[in-house]
Amino acid sequence: MRPNGFTLIEIVVATALAGIMVISVANLFIMTGDAQRQSQRLETATHAGELKIESLRNNHYNSLEPGTTIDFTDELPPELNEPRSAQVEISEPEPGLRRLDLHISYYDGTRKRRVDLSTVIGNVGIAQ
């Protein structure tokens, strides 16, 4: 007849399984937190780019000189890790149009991330 209780082997196996489950759940929380931080930084960079494009769109059309590059790195929010950079390249694909190509780069841990946005602004007046 078997005595009541657990053997030492059963306790060791149960403890090992519980430890593996705890480590797995902890890794899941860590990975979820990292993904949230990456997503937040991407959203921050995209929002900064959209604000800059809107700001340039609201400027007078003629102030956007084709062939120039505007550096607005100093305007980036501090949440984006250094080294970081932000530029807008202005071109004229057709007469009466200005194309704005925006590039923001920043580091997320050891990986370099980049956000690229583009828009076209036309020289359209009220009478046209």
DRENTORKOL-3810 file (N, C-alpha, C; in nm, 4 decimals):
REM DRENTORKOL-3810
@n.u->0.0838; n.v->-0.1182; n.w->0.0000; ca.u->0.0000; ca.v->0.0000; ca.w->0.0000; c.u->0.0885; c.v->0.1248; c.w->0.0000
@n.u->0.0502; n.v->0.2271; n.w->-0.0776; ca.u->0.1266; ca.v->0.3498; ca.w->-0.0953; c.u->0.0928; c.v->0.4490; c.w->0.0152
@n.u->0.1960; n.v->0.5114; n.w->0.0764; ca.u->0.1673; ca.v->0.6109; ca.w->0.1798; c.u->0.1117; c.v->0.7395; c.w->0.1184
@n.u->0.0375; n.v->0.8172; n.w->0.1981; ca.u->-0.0195; ca.v->0.9436; ca.w->0.1518; c.u->0.0911; c.v->1.0469; c.w->0.1347
@n.u->0.0707; n.v->1.1398; n.w->0.0404; ca.u->0.1672; ca.v->1.2465; ca.w->0.0176; c.u->0.2352; c.v->1.2325; c.w->-0.1175
@n.u->0.3271; n.v->1.3246; n.w->-0.1438; ca.u->0.3989; ca.v->1.3279; ca.w->-0.2703; c.u->0.5411; c.v->1.2796; c.w->-0.2503
@n.u->0.5971; n.v->1.2238; n.w->-0.3553; ca.u->0.7375; ca.v->1.1840; ca.w->-0.3488; c.u->0.8233; c.v->1.3045; c.w->-0.3838
@n.u->0.9488; n.v->1.2947; n.w->-0.3550; ca.u->1.0429; ca.v->1.4031; ca.w->-0.3850; c.u->1.0486; c.v->1.4296; c.w->-0.5348
@n.u->1.0432; n.v->1.3294; n.w->-0.6164; ca.u->1.0474; ca.v->1.3452; ca.w->-0.7625; c.u->0.9242; c.v->1.4200; c.w->-0.8108
@n.u->0.8079; n.v->1.3897; n.w->-0.7578; ca.u->0.6857; ca.v->1.4592; ca.w->-0.7977; c.u->0.6923; c.v->1.6073; c.w->-0.7604
@n.u->0.7470; n.v->1.6373; n.w->-0.6452; ca.u->0.7598; ca.v->1.7782; ca.w->-0.6033; c.u->0.8579; c.v->1.8523; c.w->-0.6935
@n.u->0.9696; n.v->1.7903; n.w->-0.7278; ca.u->1.0690; ca.v->1.8542; ca.w->-0.8152; c.u->1.0095; c.v->1.8791; c.w->-0.9536
@n.u->0.9383; n.v->1.7822; n.w->-1.0080; ca.u->0.8768; ca.v->1.7988; ca.w->-1.1404; c.u->0.7715; c.v->1.9095; c.w->-1.1368
@n.u->0.6882; n.v->1.9112; n.w->-1.0350; ca.u->0.5846; ca.v->2.0145; ca.w->-1.0240; c.u->0.6474; c.v->2.1529; c.w->-1.0101
@n.u->0.7537; n.v->2.1631; n.w->-0.9318; ca.u->0.8229; ca.v->2.2918; ca.w->-0.9142; c.u->0.8865; c.v->2.3374; c.w->-1.0451
@n.u->0.9477; n.v->2.2458; n.w->-1.1187; ca.u->1.0093; ca.v->2.2804; ca.w->-1.2476; c.u->0.9043; c.v->2.3291; c.w->-1.3468
@n.u->0.7908; n.v->2.2603; n.w->-1.3535; ca.u->0.6836; ca.v->2.3029; ca.w->-1.4441; c.u->0.6290; c.v->2.4401; c.w->-1.4053
@n.u->0.6106; n.v->2.4624; n.w->-1.2770; ca.u->0.5627; ca.v->2.5937; ca.w->-1.2315; c.u->0.6646; c.v->2.7022; c.w->-1.2654
@n.u->0.7930; n.v->2.6733; n.w->-1.2496; ca.u->0.8974; ca.v->2.7704; ca.w->-1.2831; c.u->0.8981; c.v->2.8043; c.w->-1.4311
@n.u->0.8823; n.v->2.7045; n.w->-1.5160; ca.u->0.8778; ca.v->2.7280; ca.w->-1.6608; c.u->0.7578; c.v->2.8137; c.w->-1.6968
@n.u->0.6441; n.v->2.7885; n.w->-1.6343; ca.u->0.5248; ca.v->2.8684; ca.w->-1.6632; c.u->0.5436; c.v->3.0131; c.w->-1.6183
@n.u->0.6026; n.v->3.0353; n.w->-1.5020; ca.u->0.6248; ca.v->3.1721; ca.w->-1.4524; c.u->0.7207; c.v->3.2470; c.w->-1.5444
@n.u->0.8277; n.v->3.1827; n.w->-1.5875; ca.u->0.9244; ca.v->3.2464; ca.w->-1.6772; c.u->0.8591; c.v->3.2799; c.w->-1.8110
@n.u->0.7752; n.v->3.1905; n.w->-1.8623; ca.u->0.7060; ca.v->3.2159; ca.w->-1.9891; c.u->0.6128; c.v->3.3362; c.w->-1.9788
@n.u->0.5389; n.v->3.3441; n.w->-1.8713; ca.u->0.4471; ca.v->3.4572; ca.w->-1.8526; c.u->0.5261; c.v->3.5873; c.w->-1.8346
@n.u->0.6358; n.v->3.5822; n.w->-1.7609; ca.u->0.7188; ca.v->3.7017; ca.w->-1.7419; c.u->0.7754; c.v->3.7488; c.w->-1.8751
@n.u->0.8225; n.v->3.6569; n.w->-1.9590; ca.u->0.8738; ca.v->3.6941; ca.w->-2.0916; c.u->0.7643; c.v->3.7554; c.w->-2.1774
@n.u->0.6439; n.v->3.7052; n.w->-2.1663; ca.u->0.5314; ca.v->3.7600; ca.w->-2.2412; c.u->0.5061; c.v->3.9052; c.w->-2.2004
@n.u->0.5090; n.v->3.9332; n.w->-2.0706; ca.u->0.4906; ca.v->4.0716; ca.w->-2.0241; c.u->0.6033; c.v->4.1618; c.w->-2.0728
@n.u->0.7255; n.v->4.1138; n.w->-2.0705; ca.u->0.8397; ca.v->4.1941; ca.w->-2.1165; c.u->0.8265; c.v->4.2237; c.w->-2.2656
@n.u->0.7930; n.v->4.1228; n.w->-2.3444; ca.u->0.7786; ca.v->4.1426; ca.w->-2.4887; c.u->0.6626; c.v->4.2376; c.w->-2.5203
@n.u->0.5545; n.v->4.2269; n.w->-2.4461; ca.u->0.4405; ca.v->4.3166; ca.w->-2.4666; c.u->0.4781; c.v->4.4605; c.w->-2.4344
@n.u->0.5518; n.v->4.4812; n.w->-2.3271; ca.u->0.5977; ca.v->4.6159; ca.w->-2.2913; c.u->0.6895; c.v->4.6739; c.w->-2.3967
@n.u->0.7816; n.v->4.5931; n.w->-2.4497; ca.u->0.8710; ca.v->4.6395; ca.w->-2.5562; c.u->0.7927; c.v->4.6784; c.w->-2.6810
@n.u->0.6950; n.v->4.5969; n.w->-2.7182; ca.u->0.6130; ca.v->4.6262; ca.w->-2.8361; c.u->0.5333; c.v->4.7550; c.w->-2.8169
@n.u->0.4831; n.v->4.7781; n.w->-2.6966; ca.u->0.4095; ca.v->4.9020; ca.w->-2.6697; c.u->0.5013; c.v->5.0234; c.w->-2.6802
@n.u->0.6236; n.v->5.0133; n.w->-2.6280; ca.u->0.7180; ca.v->5.1252; ca.w->-2.6375; c.u->0.7560; c.v->5.1529; c.w->-2.7828
@n.u->0.7785; n.v->5.0493; n.w->-2.8620; ca.u->0.8110; ca.v->5.0673; ca.w->-3.0034; c.u->0.6957; c.v->5.1343; c.w->-3.0768
@n.u->0.5753; n.v->5.0893; n.w->-3.0486; ca.u->0.4567; ca.v->5.1463; ca.w->-3.1109; c.u->0.4394; c.v->5.2929; c.w->-3.0722
@n.u->0.4635; n.v->5.3246; n.w->-2.9461; ca.u->0.4509; ca.v->5.4627; ca.w->-2.8985; c.u->0.5521; c.v->5.5534; c.w->-2.9680
@n.u->0.6758; n.v->5.5067; n.w->-2.9822; ca.u->0.7780; ca.v->5.5876; ca.w->-3.0495; c.u->0.7440; c.v->5.6076; c.w->-3.1970
@n.u->0.6941; n.v->5.5033; n.w->-3.2627; ca.u->0.6544; ca.v->5.5156; ca.w->-3.4023; c.u->0.5400; c.v->5.6157; c.w->-3.4164
@n.u->0.4435; n.v->5.6091; n.w->-3.3275; ca.u->0.3318; ca.v->5.7039; ca.w->-3.3301; c.u->0.3807; c.v->5.8466; c.w->-3.3058
@n.u->0.4746; n.v->5.8630; n.w->-3.2137; ca.u->0.5299; ca.v->5.9947; ca.w->-3.1838; c.u->0.6024; c.v->6.0519; c.w->-3.3058
@n.u->0.6833; n.v->5.9697; n.w->-3.3719; ca.u->0.7570; ca.v->6.0150; ca.w->-3.4904; c.u->0.6617; c.v->6.0489; c.w->-3.6044
@n.u->0.5617; n.v->5.9659; n.w->-3.6255; ca.u->0.4647; ca.v->5.9910; ca.w->-3.7323; c.u->0.3867; c.v->6.1198; c.w->-3.7053
@n.u->0.3468; n.v->6.1399; n.w->-3.5813; ca.u->0.2727; ca.v->6.2614; ca.w->-3.5458; c.u->0.3596; c.v->6.3865; c.w->-3.5659
@n.u->0.4864; n.v->6.3790; n.w->-3.5268; ca.u->0.5776; ca.v->6.4928; ca.w->-3.5470; c.u->0.5916; c.v->6.5235; c.w->-3.6957
@n.u->0.6004; n.v->6.4199; n.w->-3.7780; ca.u->0.6092; ca.v->6.4402; ca.w->-3.9226; c.u->0.4830; c.v->6.5017; c.w->-3.9805
@n.u->0.3686; n.v->6.4541; n.w->-3.9357; ca.u->0.2419; ca.v->6.5099; ca.w->-3.9841; c.u->0.2267; c.v->6.6561; c.w->-3.9449
@n.u->0.2682; n.v->6.6902; n.w->-3.8226; ca.u->0.2616; ca.v->6.8301; ca.w->-3.7794; c.u->0.3507; c.v->6.9188; c.w->-3.8650
@n.u->0.4712; n.v->6.8699; n.w->-3.8988; ca.u->0.5623; ca.v->6.9496; ca.w->-3.9813; c.u->0.5066; c.v->6.9686; c.w->-4.1214
@n.u->0.4504; n.v->6.8625; n.w->-4.1781; ca.u->0.3910; ca.v->6.8748; ca.w->-4.3116; c.u->0.2747; c.v->6.9733; c.w->-4.3094
@n.u->0.1907; n.v->6.9672; n.w->-4.2079; ca.u->0.0793; ca.v->7.0621; ca.w->-4.1979; c.u->0.1300; c.v->7.2054; c.w->-4.1831
@n.u->0.2351; n.v->7.2214; n.w->-4.1043; ca.u->0.2944; ca.v->7.3545; ca.w->-4.0875; c.u->0.3446; c.v->7.4083; c.w->-4.2214
@n.u->0.4144; n.v->7.3252; n.w->-4.2976; ca.u->0.4642; ca.v->7.3693; ca.w->-4.4286; c.u->0.3504; c.v->7.3894; c.w->-4.5276
@n.u->0.2483; n.v->7.3079; n.w->-4.5189; ca.u->0.1326; ca.v->7.3224; ca.w->-4.6075; c.u->0.0619; c.v->7.4565; c.w->-4.5830
@n.u->0.0623; n.v->7.5023; n.w->-4.4578; ca.u->-0.0029; ca.v->7.6285; ca.w->-4.4233; c.u->0.0823; c.v->7.7503; c.w->-4.4569
@n.u->0.2111; n.v->7.7293; n.w->-4.4860; ca.u->0.2967; ca.v->7.8401; ca.w->-4.5302; c.u->0.2588; c.v->7.8790; c.w->-4.6720
@n.u->0.3090; n.v->7.9927; n.w->-4.7150; ca.u->0.2847; ca.v->8.0362; ca.w->-4.8512; c.u->0.3550; c.v->7.9412; c.w->-4.9477
@n.u->0.2891; n.v->7.9051; n.w->-5.0549; ca.u->0.3408; ca.v->7.8098; ca.w->-5.1533; c.u->0.4796; c.v->7.8500; c.w->-5.2035
@n.u->0.4979; n.v->7.9795; n.w->-5.2319; ca.u->0.6245; ca.v->8.0260; ca.w->-5.2895; c.u->0.7412; c.v->8.0186; c.w->-5.1914
@n.u->0.7141; n.v->8.0013; n.w->-5.0619; ca.u->0.8238; ca.v->7.9891; ca.w->-4.9653; c.u->0.8868; c.v->7.8496; c.w->-4.9682
@n.u->0.8245; n.v->7.7566; n.w->-5.0392; ca.u->0.8777; ca.v->7.6205; ca.w->-5.0515; c.u->0.9634; c.v->7.6119; c.w->-5.1770
@n.u->1.0913; n.v->7.6326; n.w->-5.1629; ca.u->1.1848; ca.v->7.6345; ca.w->-5.2754; c.u->1.2242; c.v->7.4935; c.w->-5.3171
@n.u->1.1985; n.v->7.4561; n.w->-5.4432; ca.u->1.2420; ca.v->7.3235; ca.w->-5.4895; c.u->1.3940; c.v->7.3086; c.w->-5.4786
@n.u->1.4376; n.v->7.1886; n.w->-5.4449; ca.u->1.5799; ca.v->7.1615; ca.w->-5.4328; c.u->1.6373; c.v->7.1919; c.w->-5.2953
@n.u->1.5536; n.v->7.2371; n.w->-5.2027; ca.u->1.6038; ca.v->7.2667; ca.w->-5.0685; c.u->1.5642; c.v->7.1545; c.w->-4.9718
@n.u->1.6400; n.v->7.1488; n.w->-4.8642; ca.u->1.6119; ca.v->7.0531; ca.w->-4.7573; c.u->1.5989; c.v->7.1303; c.w->-4.6271
@n.u->1.4927; n.v->7.1043; n.w->-4.5545; ca.u->1.4680; ca.v->7.1690; ca.w->-4.4257; c.u->1.4988; c.v->7.0678; c.w->-4.3160
@n.u->1.5883; n.v->7.1053; n.w->-4.2271; ca.u->1.6210; ca.v->7.0195; ca.w->-4.1140; c.u->1.5395; c.v->7.0672; c.w->-3.9933
@n.u->1.4600; n.v->6.9780; n.w->-3.9364; ca.u->1.3808; ca.v->7.0146; ca.w->-3.8187; c.u->1.4047; c.v->6.9176; c.w->-3.7035
@n.u->1.5282; n.v->6.8686; n.w->-3.6950; ca.u->1.5647; ca.v->6.7747; ca.w->-3.5885; c.u->1.5386; c.v->6.8348; c.w->-3.4508
@n.u->1.5655; n.v->6.9641; n.w->-3.4352; ca.u->1.5453; ca.v->7.0291; ca.w->-3.3056; c.u->1.3986; c.v->7.0333; c.w->-3.2637
@n.u->1.3067; n.v->7.0144; n.w->-3.3565; ca.u->1.1640; ca.v->7.0185; ca.w->-3.3252; c.u->1.1081; c.v->6.8821; c.w->-3.2839
@n.u->1.1901; n.v->6.7769; n.w->-3.2922; ca.u->1.1418; ca.v->6.6430; ca.w->-3.2569; c.u->1.1190; c.v->6.6323; c.w->-3.1068
@n.u->1.0176; n.v->6.5561; n.w->-3.0664; ca.u->0.9922; ca.v->6.5378; ca.w->-2.9230; c.u->1.1047; c.v->6.4581; c.w->-2.8568
@n.u->1.1290; n.v->6.4826; n.w->-2.7289; ca.u->1.2383; ca.v->6.4144; ca.w->-2.6589; c.u->1.2162; c.v->6.2640; c.w->-2.6412
@n.u->1.0954; n.v->6.2147; n.w->-2.6656; ca.u->1.0688; ca.v->6.0714; ca.w->-2.6525; c.u->1.1426; c.v->5.9880; c.w->-2.7569
@n.u->1.1827; n.v->6.0538; n.w->-2.8672; ca.u->1.2558; ca.v->5.9822; ca.w->-2.9720; c.u->1.4034; c.v->5.9809; c.w->-2.9363
@n.u->1.4588; n.v->5.8615; n.w->-2.9262; ca.u->1.5951; ca.v->5.8430; ca.w->-2.8773; c.u->1.7007; c.v->5.8980; c.w->-2.9734
@n.u->1.8085; n.v->5.9462; n.w->-2.9147; ca.u->1.9249; ca.v->5.9936; ca.w->-2.9889; c.u->2.0048; c.v->5.8743; c.w->-3.0377
@n.u->2.0815; n.v->5.8883; n.w->-3.1429; ca.u->2.0823; ca.v->6.0002; ca.w->-3.2360; c.u->1.9568; c.v->5.9962; c.w->-3.3231
@n.u->1.9076; n.v->6.1105; n.w->-3.3550; ca.u->1.7864; ca.v->6.1216; ca.w->-3.4343; c.u->1.8028; c.v->6.2334; c.w->-3.5351
@n.u->1.7244; n.v->6.2308; n.w->-3.6397; ca.u->1.7309; ca.v->6.3359; ca.w->-3.7408; c.u->1.5954; c.v->6.3479; c.w->-3.8093
@n.u->1.5709; n.v->6.4655; n.w->-3.8653; ca.u->1.4444; ca.v->6.4906; ca.w->-3.9348; c.u->1.4671; c.v->6.5950; c.w->-4.0442
@n.u->1.4322; n.v->6.5585; n.w->-4.1656; ca.u->1.4469; ca.v->6.6491; ca.w->-4.2796; c.u->1.3249; c.v->6.6409; c.w->-4.3708
@n.u->1.3023; n.v->6.7523; n.w->-4.4406; ca.u->1.2017; ca.v->6.7576; ca.w->-4.5453; c.u->1.2724; c.v->6.8015; c.w->-4.6721
@n.u->1.2613; n.v->6.7216; n.w->-4.7771; ca.u->1.3175; ca.v->6.7559; ca.w->-4.9072; c.u->1.2045; c.v->6.8092; c.w->-4.9941
@n.u->1.2297; n.v->6.9240; n.w->-5.0572; ca.u->1.1273; ca.v->6.9883; ca.w->-5.1404; c.u->1.1681; c.v->6.9743; c.w->-5.2863
@n.u->1.0749; n.v->6.9261; n.w->-5.3678; ca.u->1.1009; ca.v->6.9137; ca.w->-5.5109; c.u->0.9799; c.v->6.9652; c.w->-5.5879
@n.u->0.9968; n.v->6.9784; n.w->-5.7184; ca.u->0.8889; ca.v->7.0264; ca.w->-5.8052; c.u->0.8690; c.v->6.9248; c.w->-5.9171
@n.u->0.7807; n.v->6.8259; n.w->-5.8961; ca.u->0.7620; ca.v->6.7234; ca.w->-5.9994; c.u->0.6998; c.v->6.7781; c.w->-6.1275
@n.u->0.6176; n.v->6.8830; n.w->-6.1138; ca.u->0.5554; ca.v->6.9495; ca.w->-6.2281; c.u->0.5394; c.v->7.0967; c.w->-6.1926
@n.u->0.5326; n.v->7.1836; n.w->-6.2922; ca.u->0.5083; ca.v->7.3248; ca.w->-6.2610; c.u->0.3773; c.v->7.3411; c.w->-6.1840
@n.u->0.3829; n.v->7.4175; n.w->-6.0765; ca.u->0.2645; ca.v->7.4410; ca.w->-5.9953; c.u->0.2459; c.v->7.3393; c.w->-5.8829
@n.u->0.3389; n.v->7.2452; n.w->-5.8722; ca.u->0.3317; ca.v->7.1452; ca.w->-5.7658; c.u->0.4622; c.v->7.1418; c.w->-5.6872
@n.u->0.4501; n.v->7.1237; n.w->-5.5577; ca.u->0.5669; ca.v->7.1024; ca.w->-5.4709; c.u->0.5470; c.v->6.9676; c.w->-5.4015
@n.u->0.6490; n.v->6.8861; n.w->-5.4080; ca.u->0.6456; ca.v->6.7565; ca.w->-5.3387; c.u->0.7327; c.v->6.7668; c.w->-5.2143
@n.u->0.6766; n.v->6.7264; n.w->-5.1008; ca.u->0.7492; ca.v->6.7260; ca.w->-4.9744; c.u->0.7739; c.v->6.5806; c.w->-4.9345
@n.u->0.9008; n.v->6.5442; n.w->-4.9235; ca.u->0.9397; ca.v->6.4102; ca.w->-4.8773; c.u->1.0041; c.v->6.4262; c.w->-4.7406
@n.u->0.9396; n.v->6.3718; n.w->-4.6399; ca.u->0.9836; ca.v->6.3876; ca.w->-4.5021; c.u->1.0454; c.v->6.2574; c.w->-4.4531
@n.u->1.1587; n.v->6.2695; n.w->-4.3844; ca.u->1.2281; ca.v->6.1529; ca.w->-4.3304; c.u->1.2642; c.v->6.1809; c.w->-4.1841
@n.u->1.2205; n.v->6.0936; n.w->-4.0967; ca.u->1.2567; ca.v->6.1015; ca.w->-3.9547; c.u->1.3234; c.v->5.9696; c.w->-3.9183
@n.u->1.4415; n.v->5.9780; n.w->-3.8566; ca.u->1.5064; ca.v->5.8561; ca.w->-3.8090; c.u->1.5415; c.v->5.8724; c.w->-3.6620
@n.u->1.5348; n.v->5.7610; n.w->-3.5916; ca.u->1.5632; ca.v->5.7590; ca.w->-3.4481; c.u->1.6022; c.v->5.6169; c.w->-3.4112
@n.u->1.6527; n.v->5.6000; n.w->-3.2919; ca.u->1.6913; ca.v->5.4670; ca.w->-3.2462; c.u->1.5908; c.v->5.4144; c.w->-3.1445
@n.u->1.5587; n.v->5.2879; n.w->-3.1613; ca.u->1.4701; ca.v->5.2174; ca.w->-3.0688; c.u->1.5531; c.v->5.1042; c.w->-3.0100
@n.u->1.6145; n.v->5.1304; n.w->-2.8974; ca.u->1.7126; ca.v->5.0355; ca.w->-2.8442; c.u->1.8371; c.v->5.0443; c.w->-2.9292
@n.u->1.8757; n.v->4.9354; n.w->-2.9925; ca.u->1.9925; ca.v->4.9357; ca.w->-3.0803; c.u->1.9533; c.v->4.9391; c.w->-3.2270
@n.u->1.8232; n.v->4.9357; n.w->-3.2563; ca.u->1.7766; ca.v->4.9348; ca.w->-3.3948; c.u->1.7399; c.v->5.0745; c.w->-3.4419
@n.u->1.7870; n.v->5.1080; n.w->-3.5614; ca.u->1.7519; ca.v->5.2356; ca.w->-3.6218; c.u->1.6145; c.v->5.2229; c.w->-3.6876
@n.u->1.5272; n.v->5.3158; n.w->-3.6572; ca.u->1.3925; ca.v->5.3183; ca.w->-3.7148; c.u->1.3802; c.v->5.4418; c.w->-3.8029
@n.u->1.2894; n.v->5.4344; n.w->-3.9003; ca.u->1.2725; ca.v->5.5466; ca.w->-3.9920; c.u->1.1248; c.v->5.5599; c.w->-4.0290
@n.u->1.0809; n.v->5.6845; n.w->-4.0339; ca.u->0.9453; ca.v->5.7169; ca.w->-4.0776; c.u->0.9582; c.v->5.8041; c.w->-4.2016
@n.u->0.8900; n.v->5.7668; n.w->-4.3086; ca.u->0.8909; ca.v->5.8434; ca.w->-4.4333; c.u->0.7479; c.v->5.8836; c.w->-4.4667
@n.u->0.7285; n.v->6.0122; n.w->-4.4901; ca.u->0.5982; ca.v->6.0646; ca.w->-4.5307; c.u->0.6177; c.v->6.1530; c.w->-4.6535
@n.u->0.5186; n.v->6.1572; n.w->-4.7408; ca.u->0.5250; ca.v->6.2422; ca.w->-4.8599; c.u->0.3892; c.v->6.3059; c.w->-4.8835
@n.u->0.3930; n.v->6.4231; n.w->-4.9442; ca.u->0.2704; ca.v->6.4912; ca.w->-4.9835; c.u->0.3012; c.v->6.5825; c.w->-5.1006
@n.u->0.1976; n.v->6.6208; n.w->-5.1699; ca.u->0.2108; ca.v->6.7135; ca.w->-5.2829; c.u->0.1225; c.v->6.8339; c.w->-5.2528
@n.u->0.1807; n.v->6.9525; n.w->-5.2729; ca.u->0.1083; ca.v->7.0774; ca.w->-5.2486; c.u->0.0987; c.v->7.1514; c.w->-5.3810
@n.u->-0.0206; n.v->7.1932; n.w->-5.4163; ca.u->-0.0422; ca.v->7.2654; ca.w->-5.5416; c.u->-0.0577; c.v->7.4142; c.w->-5.5195
@n.u->-0.0262; n.v->7.4888; n.w->-5.6231; ca.u->-0.0428; ca.v->7.6338; ca.w->-5.6221; c.u->-0.1798; c.v->7.6653; c.w->-5.6809
@n.u->-0.2835; n.v->7.6446; n.w->-5.6034; ca.u->-0.4190; ca.v->7.6652; ca.w->-5.6484; c.u->-0.4769; c.v->7.7837; c.w->-5.5727
@n.u->-0.5224; n.v->7.8818; n.w->-5.6481; ca.u->-0.5815; ca.v->7.9999; ca.w->-5.5859; c.u->-0.7322; c.v->7.9870; c.w->-5.5756
@n.u->-0.7956; n.v->8.0856; n.w->-5.5151; ca.u->-0.9409; ca.v->8.0845; ca.w->-5.4973; c.u->-1.0125; c.v->8.0968; c.w->-5.6316
@n.u->-0.9557; n.v->8.1736; n.w->-5.7233; ca.u->-1.0220; ca.v->8.1957; ca.w->-5.8520; c.u->-1.0066; c.v->8.0779; c.w->-5.9462
@n.u->-0.9213; n.v->7.9817; n.w->-5.9155; ca.u->-0.8982; ca.v->7.8712; ca.w->-6.0094; c.u->-0.9900; c.v->7.7559; c.w->-5.9841
END
